[in-house]
Amino acid sequence: MPRAKKPPKPKITADQRKDWRNLPLEHWNVLTLQQMFTDLNREHYGVETYVPMRGYGFEQGVLKRALTDYGASALRESITRAFREYRPTPQYPQLTAGFMVAFMLTRIMPVVLAEQVRAEKQAECCGDNADNNVLTDDEIIDLF
């Protein structure tokens, strides 16, 4: 008896990968991150043409390594924080992915990872709902 085949996974198009605000994190890749940098530079600094640091090949390499090492969630949070911190100058009017990974990620990522671990421990210990640890008035009276 032949084995039943699994239905094929739906293909994700390049346009869907570029929609980083709606694409689930498990489907993020380098194209998604590059589009995020392009969009955020346009929104934050008014840069219409994104010019990568040392070329697209270099940026793709550092983004791929960061995505593999840290995961999409931590990298997305780090990029968001980097855009909050960065102050453009006339000489450097945009934040490039290469600069962020090479010079800012080492400072931002440990904080992001520590916060993720803290949030996981809190969710494990206390549950996702903070109301789980709230005592009722009767329980407080019973304590005294």
Sequence and secondary structure as in RCSB ss.txt:
>XXXX:A:sequence
MPRAKKPPKPKITADQRKDWRNLPLEHWNVLTLQQMFTDLNREHYGVETYVPMRGYGFEQGVLKRALTDYGASAL
RESITRAFREYRPTPQYPQLTAGFMVAFMLTRIMPVVLAEQVRAEKQAECCGDNADNNVLTDDEIIDLF
>XXXX:A:secstr
             HHHHH TTTS GGG  HHHHHHHHHHHHHHHH  SS   TT HHHHHHHHHHHHHHH HHHH
HHHHHHHHHH    SS  S  HHHIIIIIHHHHHHHHHHHHHHHHHHHHHH S GGGG   HHHHHHH 
